[in-house]
Amino acid sequence: AVAFGFAEVLPDAVTVLAQIAERPEDIDVARAEAARKRAEERLARNEADLDYARARTAFDKAMLRLQVASRSRAR
């Protein structure tokens, strides 16, 4: 999982420049699911003092982790 950056994959090398990079086997699915749920709840409340960008980023990171973990386990 790579977030907020990029990964370049060549035949003989991989370069990762990112704020977050995790291997599928390192992802705690239960923790990612809990983070997704918390972020969804925050976004659904739509409170005046909500830091929308932060809540959306938390949601996106959790979803990325869940997608990567799911694809890895399907193989």
N, C-alpha and C positions, 0 to 999 in steps of 0.2 A: 504494500500500500504506500503510495507516494502522494503527499498532499502539499499544496502551496510550494510548488517547485516543479522540477521535471527530472526525468530519467532518460538517458540516452543508452540504447542497447546496440552494441556493435558485435560482430562475430567473435572478437577477441577481448572485449572489455565492456564494462557497464559503468556509467558515470551517473551518480545521483546527486543533485543539488536541490535540497528540499528542507522545509522545516520539520516534516514528519516523514519517516520511512520505516516501515515495519514489515517483517516477513510474516507470511500467513500463520505459521506455527506459533508466532509470538503474540498473536491477537487473542485477548480474553473476550470471547464472544458474549458471555453473561455481562461483563462490564460494559462492552460496547452497546449491548441492547438496553441496559439501564441508562446509559448516557443518551441514547436516542430518545428514549421515553421521556426523560427529564427535559430535553431540549424541545421536543414536541409539545409538552405541557406548557413550557414557558412561552413558546410561540403562539399557542392557542389562546392563552390568557390575554395577550395583546394589551398589556398594561402600559400606562403612559410613561413610566420610568424604565421600561424594558429596553435593554441594550440589544436591539434587534440584530445588529451585525454579529455580536458575540454569540447570541443564541443560535443564529443561523450557521455560524462557523462550527459550533459544537455539534449541531445536527448533521452537517455535511461530513465532519470527521467520523462521527459514529456510523453513518451510512456507508462511508468508504470502507471502514474496518469490517463491517458486516458483509459487504459485497465481496471483499477479498477473501475473507474467511470462508464464505459460502462456496465460492468458486474453487478454492483450494480443497475443500472437503469433498466436492463433487467429482474430483479426479480419481 
